[in-house]
Amino acid sequence: MILVQEIINRCNSFLDSEGSDRFNFDRDYIFAINSSIEWVTGLINSIYSKDKFPSKYLEELTKLKVFKTSNKSRIYLNETVIGHSIWNILAVYPKIEYTGSLTTQPNLTVSIYCPNAVFSKSSKSAKRLTVEQWNERDKNIFLSGSQYFENINSELTDYAYLDPMTYESNPEIEISPVVNNETVAISYLKKPTSITAITDSIEFPLSLTDLFVQKTLNYISIKENEITLKQLTDSNIKTLIQIFT
C-alpha cells in the first residue's frame, strides 16, 4: 500500500513547500488524493475491461470470498455485511472445496456470506452471460448455463452467471444450472477506500506511487490555477500510463 504521508512529502518537495503551511492536509491534500483515487479507479476500469491492465497492480484490492446461495441459486453481495464496497466481479466458482466453517443459513430463501470459510479449489468456473444470452441458455445446449448436460452428466456442465440484478429487494448474482443453497466462491475487486487521515494508506501497490503523486499535484495545480504545473503533470501522467499499460 502507498502511505498518504509519502504522497504528501513528495508533493511538498515538488511544490518547494516543505515546512510551510501553504498546502495542508485538510484544505488541500485530502481533496486532491481522494480525487486521485477516484481518477485511478476510473482509469483502471477503462483499461481493465480491455484486458490491458496488469492484474499485479490490483493485488491489494482482489478478494475471494465464500457464500451460500439462496434456494433460487442467487447471491446477494451485502456490502454492509462484507465490510466494504464491491468494485467489479472477476469470477464466480460453483462446486467448490473449502476449509474452515460455514455460517448457519437461517433462511434458505436468502444467501449468506461465510467469513470463516476459505476457498480451496474448484473444477468449475461460471461464465458471465448477457441478459440476452441468459434468456436463451435452455434453448441452446452448447451455451454455458444450459441445464442439458447437468441432467446427463454433471461433469460436462458449463456454469454461467448473470451480473447483479434486482429481482425483489436486493441486487443478486444468479448462477445456472441451479446451485440452490450450495457453497460458491466469488472473486471480486474491492472498491478503494477514500482516505480520511494523514496516517491512512492508499490501497494500491507502491509501484503506482509516482502516478498518485503526479495526479495529486495535477489536482492541486487546478485548484491553484498553476498552468505550468498542470501542463507538466499532464505530460508526466501520460508517460506513466503508457508505462503501466
N, C-alpha and C positions, 0 to 999 in steps of 0.2 A: 504493500500500500504506500501511497505518497503522503508524507506528512504536510499538513497545511502550513506549518511553520516554515518548512523548507521552501514552499512556493513563495511565501511572503518574503523570506530572506533573499531569494534570488531576484524577485521583482524589485525589492528595495535597492538591491545592488544595481540593477539596470537603470532604475529611476534616480540613482545617486541620492537616495533619501534615507540612508542608514542613520539611525539615531535621531531622526527628526519626526515630527508629528504631522507631516504633510499628508501622508497616507496612513490610515489606521484600519484596524480590522472591522470594527462595527460600521464605519462610514463608507469604506471603500472595498476592502478585500472580501468580506462575506458575500457581497453582491457579485463581485467580479468572479470569484471562484465558483460559486453556485451556478452562475450563468455559464461558466466554462464547462462544468459537469453536464449541464443540460445540452450544451453545444456538442460536446464529445459524444454523448449518448446518441444524439440525432445523427451525427456523422457516422458512427458505427452502424446505426440502423440502416442507413442508405448503402453502406458498403457491405455489411454482413449479409444482407438479403441477396447479394450478388455473389456470395461465397468468395469474396476477395479479401476479407479481413482476417488476419491470423488469429485463431482461437486462443493462442497463448496470452493475448492481451486482455482476455476476459476470464482468466482463471479465478480471480478474486470474486467474480460475480456468478460463476457457474455452480449450480446446485443440483443435487439428485436426491429426491425425497420419495418416501413410500406412502401410499394411500390405500384405503379400501374403497372400492366403488360402491355406488348405491345399487338398489335392485333393478335399476334401469341402465346399468353399465355406464354411469356418469360420475364425474369427479368435479367437485367444487373446490377450486383453489382459494380457500378462505384466507386472505392476506392478513387479517387480524389474528387468526389462529397460528398461521405460519410464522408471523412476526416481521414480515417485510413485503414490499410490493413486488409483483411479478413484471418483468420487462418483456420477456419473449419465451415461448415454449420451444425447446430444442428437440425433445424426443419423448415418446411415450412407449413404455415397455410393459406389456402384459405377461402373464405366466412367469412371474419372477421367483427367484430364490432370495432369501434374506436371512440376516442374523438379527439377534435382539428380539424384542417383543412387540406385538401389535397392540394398538389401543382398542379397547372394547367399543364395539359399534352398537350403541343403544337403540338406534333407529335405522333399520335396514333400508329405508327409503332415502337416507341421507348419507353421502360419502363421508369419510373421516380421514384426517391426517394422522399418521403414525410416527411421531418424532423419535420413538425408541427403536424403530426398525431400520436396519441398514441394508441397502441393496447389495446383493452379492453378484447375481448374474441372471441373464435371461436369454433364451434362444430365439425370442421373438422381439420384433420392433415394429410398432404400428406406423403406417404411412399416413401422412396428412392428406386428407381429401378436401376438395372444394365442396360447397353445398350442392352443386350440380352433380358432381361425381357421387356424393353421398346418397343422393336420391336414386341413383341408378345401380348401386352396388349389388343389389339382389337380382337385377336383370342381367348383369354381366358377370359370369362366374370367374372371369380372369381379372376382375378388378379387386384390388385389395379391399378387405372388409366384407367380401361376399361370404354368406353362410354356407355356400355349397360344399366346399371341401371339409368344413367343420363337421358336417353330417356324414362324411365318408371316411376321412382320415384326418384327424386334428393336426397331425404333423405337417400336413400340406397347407394348413390355414395361413393366410396372409392377413394380418390385422390392419385396421385403419382407425384413424381418429378424426374428429371434427373439432376445429378450434372452438373455444368457449362461446356458447350461445345461451341466451336466457330462455329457458323453457317454461319455468314457473316464476321463481323469485330471484334466483342467482344464476350468473353465467357458469355453465358447466361444460367440460370436455366430455364427449361421448365416444365410446370405443365399440367397434364392431369387428367380428362377431361378438355377441354379448359376453361380458365377463362380470356377471352380476355378483356383487358382494365378494369380489376377489381382490387380492393384493396386486397392485400395479406400481410402477415407478415412473415418476415424471422428472425429466431433466429440463431445467429452465435457467434463464438468466434473471438474477435478482436486479431490480432497478436500483441504480446507485443512490445512496442516501445523501441528501443535502447536508452540508456542514453547518454547525451551529456555534462551534467554539474554535479558538485558535489551536487547541490541543487535539483536534479531530484529525482523521486521516481520510484521504480520498480513495475509494475502492477500485483503483486501477493500479497496474504494476508500475514499478519505478521507471521502467523504460519509457513511459509516457510523460515523465516529469517535464521535459522540455516543452512538449505540446501544451501542457497545462500552464506553464509559466508564460509562454508566448500568448496564449489565448486570454489569460488573466490580464496581462499587460495591454492586450488589444481592447478589452472592455474598459480598462482604466483610461486608456487614451481617448476613447469615445466620450467618456464622462468628462474628461479634462479638455476635450477638443484639441488634443495634440495630434495634428495631422501627420507630422513626420514620423512619430512613434507608431501610429496606426499603419502607415504605409510599410514601415519596417517589419512590424509583426505580421501583417498580412502576407508579406513575402516569405517570412520565416515559417509561418503556418503552412503555406502552400508546399514548401520544401519538405517539411516534416510529414505531411500527409502522404506525399509521394514515397517517402522512405518506409512508412508503416504499411502502405498498401502495395 
